[in-house]
Amino acid sequence: MTLAIWITTIVLGLFFISVFTRDILKHRNALESVSWIKTSIIGFVVNFFDVLGIGAFAPQTAALKFTKQTEDRVLPGTLNVANTIPVLIQAIIFIRIVEVEPITLLTMLLSAMAGAVLGAGIVAKLPVRKIQLVMGIALLVTAFFMFSGQMQWIQGGGEAIGLTGIKLILAIVANFFLGALMTAGIGLYAPCMAVVYALGMSPLVAFPIMMGSCAFLMPPASAKFIKEGAYNRKASVAMAIPGAIAVLIAALIVKSLPLDTLRWVVMAVIIYTSFVMLRSAAMNR
């Protein structure tokens, strides 16, 4: 079954690349006025550290906001579309090298995908002020989970590589909501890792689960954003390609770095960006 999941991940990747490529070619003469260099650097850096546990969505939002590379209205769609290919590569690597009980892995991946399909259709049609409010709150939630991890407030963890009974049901329900929230810009990695820890699973198992969840949910969710035109096409292309390269370097070559100090810096930037978003929403009344 794990092999089937791995193959499905590849199929989802091919589906997304097809949808993404057709849309870019269709609008190639009307791409946004953003910097290829700035967005490429952002895509590489955030995806490099995403593999190592920093997360991509929140720092990417901060970087795009600071460099004024995209409108707030299309931020959720841009984040999802730009990171889909890098996340698929992460999942392909980690699902093969980390053992997870197949039923647990499959059901959590499918529930995240179902939540994302529901969430993307709603988020893609939200007005700019609501996007700013949602993104501002999403960044604060992300910062809270990062802070909780740094302070070791997230307790649990064990040796289990799978779940049964009520614990499996709780994991499925939790991942459904995390999949829906991810389309609004709340990164799935930190809260998914918290769920895995709390239910007594091995911390290592969190990696294929959270990466696989994103790999299953992001192609259909991103396809919805693409269909609605609710994303920055040029920024997404510019971040996706170097992001994919960064994932390969981080996952296969570097593997680990001392990241404690960087996490504190990222949290500070995330909180500041959250307040900028919320202030913009207040001014748009």
Helices and strands as residue ranges (DSSP letters): H 2-26, H 36-51, H 57-67, G 72-74, H 75-97, H 102-123, H 128-150, H 165-182, H 189-198, G 203-205, H 206-228, H 233-249, I 250-254, H 260-283
